[in-house]
């Protein structure tokens, strides 16, 4: 048996509704007009009736039942156009809202794709490649460059730069050596590690991320809508009132008139039509809101918590300052970039990128280069040996840097990574590198506070010093640093309990649990991962985070519009009910007022399509 999709139902019933309206206005209630109206009502009303019957099996008399009873009453007393209009408007609103709600649930699969496929363990003097599920506590796990760490544990041998973006969200790889902790799901970019397995299988950090996302999504799926709760009382009340009126007056037409007029056509579409207009406006401006309840929640947020890397910052290291002592800044950068030519380290890439930006000439290769893990590198160019790295490098070479210690400390207190460039005889300069703050981040924080947000904070896996520097520059109300994903969830719970509804804004896999468990999850789509986008309730489709201010304003406008529509619809229904009871409202006048109220509700909702961002 052929079954139409929601889209096909809307189109087919809509075309028939338009045809029947034209016929009604031209030739009146002729047989052909009635048949077209009945066809439109049958197509649009079938799914409504099915849902109403399905709900009744669980003793739920919801809005579908109300519409079904009202439509049946309209058909009985011959108000075919009313039945057509109510069913079509209802199914149209249901379809448009469902388009934004029906989103893919593949975030769990996307996360699973990031999980390690194999693990290399050392047992009885041999290296074995096994499944991560077969690793046991105490095993020695060997991880080579480019491989994923499959367990949580501490390093027993070796040293390496580990990309922890999947866990902490931080873009700059962390140097890890003996006795330091590493996590599952992270990747070794250079070096090698032998790790003592302490947490394996479902106990690893990465596995817990999977579990938290799944649990939070299940919890959200059970949320009930206020309108459905209201309809459980309203619908039986109207049916009982109509039956009571018939028993008292024995006037079946009056009772059915009450039933038809009481069908809150304007009330039924008051919320979906506003939501559709608001969501449509947002989509055109790069803001995807996944459903009506999310749109309403967005306008009532009290606290906004931001991830740092990739959200408030650009997500990649860049040169922020060059301090040259014995040469020009550009020459110091060029010299450092020559030394870093063969480096795979993100800090080295940042130096090369900045040097090429300032001077497009090709960089000559160094005559000799020697990488020193955890310290930097030494290289020779034009017969002169140079050093690029941190304090440890220059200390190991016996080079005194005490005269520059204050400058180094000042840069580090700002959250910068200070790279020293020098020779065996002198320090040539210092290059400061950090994850650059987005240009629009500070203005966004100001706008959010002006919109009534009580607290704007930052949750990050980065160290306290770097977090404090970003917080101070942006004027945040506070920050939480060195957090693992589960600790971000705990921080959000604390903020929610103290201040009210909390929105979490993030972009990475590590943000997925926080996005899912927050009252509202907001993902940065332009730079964000698919996991974050699919887990979040709201997605900013570009990397322009200023759109968050627009989304907040649009949500408030939508919520106000919904309240206006609901209040207006209820007032109209109340007036008509009183008029029917006292027989001052007949069927024709009642239908005219009813249709007028529906039209006014739609026109009011359409104002949201013209909503524009108000810069504060």
Helices and strands as residue ranges (DSSP letters): H 6-26, H 31-56, H 63-76, H 80-101, H 107-113, E 119-123, E 126-130, G 132-134, E 140-143, E 152-163, E 174-176, E 181-182, E 187-199, G 201-203, H 205-220, H 226-249, H 252-262, H 265-284, E 287-289, H 292-298, E 303-307, I 308-312, E 313-324, H 329-339, H 346-358, E 368-372, E 376-381, E 384-389, H 391-396, G 402-404, H 405-413, E 417-422, E 427-437, H 441-450, E 455-459, H 464-474, E 478-480, H 485-499, E 502-506, G 509-511, H 512-517, E 520-524, H 530-535, E 538-540, H 547-581, H 587-606, G 607-610
